[in-house]
Amino acid sequence: MLARVGTMRARARFYVAAALTTAINAVQILDGRATAKAIRAELGAEVASIQKTHGVTPGLGVLLVGDRRDSLTYVRMKRKAADEVGIFSSDVTLPASASEDDVLEAVSKLNADPQIHGILVQLPLPSHIDESRILETISPNKDADGFCYENVARLVLRGGPRPLATACTPAGCVELLQRYDIPLAGKRAVVLGRSNVVGAPVAALLQQCDATVTLCHSASENVPDIVREADVVIAAVGKPEYVRGSWLKPGATVIDVGINAVDDATKKAGYRLVGDVHFDEASQVVSAITPVPGGVGPMTIAMLLSNVVNLTKASVGLPMAPLPGRLADKV
Ligand SMILES: NC(=O)c1ccc[n+]([C@@H]2O[C@H](COP(=O)([O-])OP(=O)(O)OC[C@H]3O[C@@H](n4cnc5c(N)ncnc54)[C@H](OP(=O)(O)O)[C@@H]3O)[C@@H](O)[C@H]2O)c1
């Protein structure tokens, strides 16, 4: 009974909040596609400038093990985006049966290749290969994905040298917030998910931006109540439409990292993509939200290219672009 009253109250709060928000202002769509396009244009100009002043073309080495369809698609998209900004890309493809030593050897060759400034190992790797061992073999100054211990440690520690690269999806979330002038300093940010790839590094970046950060995971209790406190919500749990409109504070900003395929007989493919947030409900309550697709996804690829350009700059002694937040700009 009590739970039912709680649900009714939450629902009532949701509809009142929705009515108020609709009356006051329309939701702003944080357009990752358009923002990523603008970033690619900026990077294209930087690549041309580095070529002119230093005679160097930024190079991305992509290592793919196996032939997973999703991985092939991601690699193709990354290569196309690299081409667009003038980054040279070189692919190394190994069969799914490749041994860990074969993969380590391929990474070592890319580490030693002077034409390559950033290395990307497409994840996931086949289960017989120790991913962390492979990622650790990538030289930190060629770490296009920002996953090496050294770069992660530099991100998390206060003071000291800055990371040479930061994880692309988290950097994309914060870059989008900053480009839309969403305030972070002093604000409450709630991150749903604590993975090494998204949740944990995005929480670290938000802290660098002086947000007060709460990180939730599968054992967290009262997640809706925690989310209700948030000025900024970053959802990265991998559960379709998990965050409901009734959980959100009116006027909050939502960054939806989730990409989930759900059955949809009306679509030619038989499915459609949805985020971790119930978009229709949320967009009646919040002031700004990312769409899925077209939000964080394109930003992730733009940040990968940005890492490669930055690593190239560092390799020729040029100053790197500042990272999101207050990280000191020293290497
Ligand atoms: N747009 C992009 O470019 C991009 C990039 C990467 C990922 N993604 C998408 O983002 C989503 C998350 O990816 P990921 O790699 O971080 O996934 P992941 O490694 O599976 O991590 C999911 C996280 O969510 C937490 N979690 C699970 N249930 C929860 C709950 N009920 N409440 C709060 N937290 C909960 C898990 O907690 P525990 O740690 O306790 O298990 C875990 O930390 C996926 O949909 C993925 O496809 C998108």
The ligand as a MOL file (V3000), in Angstrom:
LIG
                    3D

  0  0  0     0  0            999 V3000
M  V30 BEGIN CTAB
M  V30 COUNTS 48 52 0 0 0
M  V30 BEGIN ATOM
M  V30 1 N 27.2750 6.0430 -27.1140 0
M  V30 2 C 28.4690 5.4690 -27.0290 0
M  V30 3 O 29.4090 5.8270 -27.7000 0
M  V30 4 C 28.6500 4.3580 -26.0410 0
M  V30 5 C 29.9300 3.9700 -25.6610 0
M  V30 6 C 30.0540 2.9810 -24.6730 0
M  V30 7 C 28.9120 2.3730 -24.1400 0
M  V30 8 N 27.6800 2.7560 -24.5870 0 CHG=1
M  V30 9 C 26.4520 2.1890 -24.0250 0
M  V30 10 O 26.3480 2.6430 -22.6890 0
M  V30 11 C 25.7450 1.6370 -21.8780 0
M  V30 12 C 26.6860 1.3080 -20.7350 0
M  V30 13 O 27.9010 0.8250 -21.2630 0
M  V30 14 P 29.0610 0.2400 -20.3500 0
M  V30 15 O 30.1040 -0.2970 -21.2480 0
M  V30 16 O 29.4200 1.2060 -19.2990 0 CHG=-1
M  V30 17 O 28.2430 -0.9990 -19.6990 0
M  V30 18 P 28.6930 -2.0520 -18.5750 0
M  V30 19 O 30.1530 -2.2780 -18.5990 0
M  V30 20 O 27.7570 -3.1960 -18.7260 0
M  V30 21 O 28.3600 -1.2950 -17.2010 0
M  V30 22 C 27.0550 -1.0670 -16.7980 0
M  V30 23 C 27.0980 -0.3960 -15.4540 0
M  V30 24 O 25.7600 -0.1480 -15.0460 0
M  V30 25 C 25.6190 -0.5410 -13.6920 0
M  V30 26 N 24.2380 -0.9200 -13.4020 0
M  V30 27 C 23.5910 -2.0540 -13.7340 0
M  V30 28 N 22.3280 -2.0210 -13.2930 0
M  V30 29 C 22.1820 -0.8360 -12.6590 0
M  V30 30 C 21.1110 -0.2360 -11.9710 0
M  V30 31 N 19.9300 -0.8460 -11.8400 0
M  V30 32 N 21.2950 1.0070 -11.4300 0
M  V30 33 C 22.4870 1.6410 -11.5570 0
M  V30 34 N 23.5510 1.1070 -12.2060 0
M  V30 35 C 23.3910 -0.1300 -12.7420 0
M  V30 36 C 26.5650 -1.7000 -13.5150 0
M  V30 37 O 26.8520 -1.8470 -12.1310 0
M  V30 38 P 27.9030 -2.9340 -11.5580 0
M  V30 39 O 29.2540 -2.3170 -11.7550 0
M  V30 40 O 27.5200 -3.0710 -10.1400 0
M  V30 41 O 27.7070 -4.1800 -12.3700 0
M  V30 42 C 27.7470 -1.2340 -14.3630 0
M  V30 43 O 28.6370 -0.4320 -13.5950 0
M  V30 44 C 25.4450 0.4850 -22.8310 0
M  V30 45 O 24.1180 0.6350 -23.3120 0
M  V30 46 C 26.4200 0.6930 -23.9650 0
M  V30 47 O 25.9530 0.1490 -25.1920 0
M  V30 48 C 27.5360 3.7400 -25.5040 0
M  V30 END ATOM
M  V30 BEGIN BOND
M  V30 1 1 1 2
M  V30 2 2 2 3
M  V30 3 1 2 4
M  V30 4 1 4 5
M  V30 5 2 4 48
M  V30 6 2 5 6
M  V30 7 1 6 7
M  V30 8 2 7 8
M  V30 9 1 8 9
M  V30 10 1 8 48
M  V30 11 1 9 10
M  V30 12 1 9 46
M  V30 13 1 10 11
M  V30 14 1 11 12
M  V30 15 1 11 44
M  V30 16 1 12 13
M  V30 17 1 13 14
M  V30 18 2 14 15
M  V30 19 1 14 16
M  V30 20 1 14 17
M  V30 21 1 17 18
M  V30 22 2 18 19
M  V30 23 1 18 20
M  V30 24 1 18 21
M  V30 25 1 21 22
M  V30 26 1 22 23
M  V30 27 1 23 24
M  V30 28 1 23 42
M  V30 29 1 24 25
M  V30 30 1 25 26
M  V30 31 1 25 36
M  V30 32 1 26 27
M  V30 33 1 26 35
M  V30 34 2 27 28
M  V30 35 1 28 29
M  V30 36 1 29 30
M  V30 37 2 29 35
M  V30 38 1 30 31
M  V30 39 2 30 32
M  V30 40 1 32 33
M  V30 41 2 33 34
M  V30 42 1 34 35
M  V30 43 1 36 37
M  V30 44 1 36 42
M  V30 45 1 37 38
M  V30 46 2 38 39
M  V30 47 1 38 40
M  V30 48 1 38 41
M  V30 49 1 42 43
M  V30 50 1 44 45
M  V30 51 1 44 46
M  V30 52 1 46 47
M  V30 END BOND
M  V30 END CTAB
M  END
